[in-house]
Amino acid sequence: MLKIRNARIEDLPQLAAIEQLCFSKEEAATPEAFEQRIRLIPDTFYVIEEHKEIAGLINGPVIETAFITDDLFNNIKKNPPSGGHQSILGLAVHPHFQKRGLASKLLMHLERESSKNHRETITLTCKENLIGFYESHGYLNYGISGSEHGGEIWYNMCKKLD
């Protein structure tokens, strides 16, 4: 049985472990960054559980600009009650649970919640190999991002919300 819920501080060890499995050391959010996100943006930090085991996560703050800037990975503020652009700083599914649609379920959940709160768009950066995944969910590719996070090349992806 799948369940999506808000992340809690006691989830931190599992969240950090999933993050380390899915991203390089340079890209992965630190436990301290996750702790800050759980504390400041619990309303936009979700986990997906299967049989009470955390299988994946999605998180990001609401921002004023249409694209992500690197400072967000370490410095975020509480979300406004409505408006703005919902960013995604991290979407990760434990390798054991991959290829089962859980990332799509997390993405759609965040989109529904963002629409309820009258967010303008959902915005993220991804590597080239994930552009097709996000395009299949209605995101548009706005080209190479100015992000230098983790020393990688990132692409700006954005989806307008109704």
C-alpha positions in Angstrom: 0.0 0.0 0.0 1.4 3.4 -1.0 1.0 6.5 1.1 2.3 10.0 0.5 2.7 12.2 3.5 4.7 15.2 4.8 8.3 14.5 5.9 9.0 14.5 9.6 12.3 15.1 11.4 12.4 11.4 12.5 12.6 10.5 8.8 15.9 12.2 8.4 18.2 9.1 8.5 16.2 7.4 5.8 15.9 10.5 3.7 19.7 11.1 3.8 20.3 7.5 2.9 18.0 7.7 -0.2 19.6 11.0 -1.2 23.1 9.5 -1.0 22.1 6.5 -3.1 20.5 8.7 -5.9 22.9 11.6 -6.2 26.6 12.1 -6.2 28.3 13.4 -3.0 28.6 16.8 -4.6 24.9 16.9 -5.6 23.2 15.3 -2.6 21.5 17.4 0.0 23.2 17.1 3.4 21.3 15.9 6.5 21.6 19.6 7.7 19.9 20.8 4.5 17.2 18.3 4.9 16.7 19.2 8.5 16.3 22.9 7.5 13.8 22.0 4.8 11.7 19.8 7.1 11.7 22.6 9.6 11.0 25.5 7.2 9.0 24.0 4.3 7.2 20.9 5.8 4.2 21.8 3.6 6.3 21.1 0.4 8.5 18.2 1.6 6.8 14.8 0.9 7.8 11.2 1.2 6.2 8.2 -0.4 5.9 5.0 1.7 5.3 1.4 0.7 4.2 -0.8 3.6 5.4 2.0 6.0 8.9 2.0 4.5 10.1 5.3 2.9 10.6 4.7 -0.8 11.2 8.2 -2.0 11.0 11.9 -1.5 10.3 15.2 -3.2 10.9 18.7 -1.8 11.5 22.3 -2.6 10.6 25.8 -1.5 8.2 28.2 -3.1 10.3 30.9 -4.8 9.7 34.3 -6.4 11.5 33.6 -9.7 10.7 31.2 -12.5 14.0 29.3 -12.2 16.1 27.8 -9.4 19.2 29.5 -8.2 22.1 27.6 -6.5 21.7 29.5 -3.2 18.4 27.6 -2.6 20.3 24.4 -1.9 21.5 25.8 1.4 19.4 28.9 2.1 15.6 28.7 2.0 12.7 30.6 3.6 9.3 29.5 4.7 6.7 29.2 1.9 4.1 31.9 1.4 0.5 30.7 1.8 -0.2 31.2 -1.9 1.3 32.3 -5.2 4.9 32.1 -6.3 6.7 29.3 -8.1 7.0 25.8 -6.6 10.6 24.6 -7.0 11.8 21.1 -6.8 15.3 20.8 -5.2 15.1 17.0 -4.9 13.1 14.1 -6.3 14.6 10.7 -5.4 13.4 7.1 -5.2 15.4 4.4 -3.5 16.9 2.1 -6.1 14.9 -0.9 -4.7 11.7 0.9 -5.5 12.6 2.5 -8.9 10.9 1.7 -12.2 7.5 1.5 -10.5 6.1 5.0 -11.1 6.8 6.3 -7.6 8.6 9.4 -8.9 5.6 10.2 -11.1 3.3 9.8 -8.2 5.4 12.2 -6.0 5.5 14.7 -8.9 1.8 14.6 -9.5 1.1 15.0 -5.7 3.3 18.1 -5.5 1.6 19.5 -8.6 -1.9 19.0 -7.1 -0.9 20.6 -3.8 0.8 23.5 -5.7 -2.3 24.1 -7.7 -4.4 24.2 -4.6 -2.1 27.0 -3.3 -2.3 28.9 -6.5 1.4 28.5 -7.5 2.2 29.9 -11.0 4.5 27.1 -12.0 6.6 24.2 -10.9 10.3 24.7 -11.7 13.3 22.5 -11.4 16.7 21.7 -12.9 17.6 18.2 -14.2 20.4 16.5 -16.0 20.0 15.8 -19.7 19.1 12.2 -19.2 15.9 13.2 -17.3 14.6 15.8 -19.7 12.3 13.2 -21.4 10.8 12.1 -18.0 9.8 15.7 -17.1 8.6 16.5 -20.7 6.3 13.4 -20.4 4.8 15.1 -17.4 4.2 18.4 -19.3 7.3 20.3 -18.4 9.0 22.5 -21.0 12.8 22.6 -21.4 14.1 26.1 -21.2 17.7 25.1 -21.9 20.9 25.0 -19.9 20.6 26.5 -16.5 23.1 28.9 -14.9 23.3 26.4 -12.0 26.7 25.0 -11.2 25.4 22.7 -8.4 27.6 19.7 -8.0 29.8 20.8 -11.0 27.2 19.4 -13.4 25.3 20.7 -16.4 21.6 21.3 -15.5 18.6 22.1 -17.6 15.8 24.5 -16.6 12.4 22.7 -16.7 9.1 24.4 -15.9 5.4 23.6 -16.0 2.7 26.2 -15.8 -0.1 25.3 -13.4 -3.8 26.0 -13.9 
